[in-house]
């Protein structure tokens, strides 16, 4: 069973909103119709987005970290939004696990958005239907695109490569390896929705430099004539 | 949650209609001899008017009302679809009951039994629409269902007493006493859910929402400059003082005033109780804290 999903590395995301912009661009130009914008150049601009980047400050000044947090549909393995839909417009595809909305069946009752704990479904105020991330289902299977371009728009746009895309049920996929080896986690596990999308945590990147490494022959300290220290092991030159 | 006005009208109107129909059934079952002619027919018409108005109100909640027929298809999983089937079925039974009385066809008690069963099914569907949403802990509790049933029956019986005060004055006292008892029961069950929701601790926190285990996390951006669907749909947008005012209004309107008035002035009691129930349903929405609001706590 395939379960396509995104893995988002919070240690890499710089909060540039390129994924938001490219998502909006791709999904507003598609066959499903435009993603509505209301008052885009007026007061109170707002519109329909499938993906948003939020920013949180963790810690107390001066020991703070800024965490940019991209948020889109998590394509849950046990989606709360699907069984509540009275029309069957919301469904989860058996073949790849993508949760989708059939815009021609949706009656716009918003019940699915109440059931979703993550607030990732957005009601389109002009089309009067519920919309959400499709994992760019209209491009990941598009055989007219070169294979490396058959990815969600947000993944292709991300400049630092914080977004990975693949099958989280395939243990050898890039996303499964990332989840396994870099501490991937899901949001609100207490909701028991089993999100397919995972997040990779922030990491402290440190380099340990030992004294003997500073004393080696290829080190500028040696070139500048670092003072001899009898406590350190001999360098390669001294041994020869 | 932001109270959806079409849903406030839907649930209060059909609740009163169902309660009234159940009262009519008991009138016919217990005191068939003392009923004036056309009392039950007129009552059934009143039930049809209330549930019809409720059905019309519900349509305003939909983005695409012309597709509302589709809402009956997923009855295997969705309580909303089940309600979409239960409401027309209940109305069909009430219609058959009214026709049977009008044309003197007979079998009215059998039709009324089916109607009562369908009204209970409808109560369960309506209550479970809210009770089945697990992420809304304020709603996901049997008290939600119990309150829909008890408050619907209380308002329906109060309406029956008001109706009887014009159409069957000798029944008014007994119906008013039943309405008094049901309203008192409703005060107990609703107070229980108000108390439960007041001390409820949320399961989800900002820490579980973004998966960062740190006691101090402050939101700096929501990902949009203006609002979004998420900031509109899941919060009522009123001040705490306003919400407290609604709580006082519902306690006075649904319980205190009807209890004081129903034995003497049942029509006035019903008017107060119905307006109070609108406040009660508003508060029901407002007190539900959706976990998605954790992602929308502030901008800098």
Interface residues (C-beta under 8 A of the other chain):
Chain A: X17 X20 X39 X43 X44 X45 X46 X47 X48 X49 X52 X53 X54 X55 X56 X57 X58 X59 X60 X66 X67 X69 X71 X80 X82 X83 X84 X85 X86 X87 X88 X89 X105 X106 X107 X108 X109 X110 X111 X113 X114 X115 X116 X117 X118 X119 X121 X122 X123 X125 X127 X128 X129 X185 X186 X187 X188 X189 X190 X191 X192 X199 X201 X202
Chain B: X1 X61 X62 X63 X64 X65 X67 X68 X70 X71 X72 X73 X74 X77 X78 X79 X80 X81 X84 X129 X132 X133 X134 X135 X136 X203 X204 X206 X208 X209 X210 X211 X212 X214 X216 X217 X218 X219 X220 X221 X222 X223 X224 X225 X226 X227 X228 X229 X230 X233 X234 X290 X291 X292 X293 X295 X296
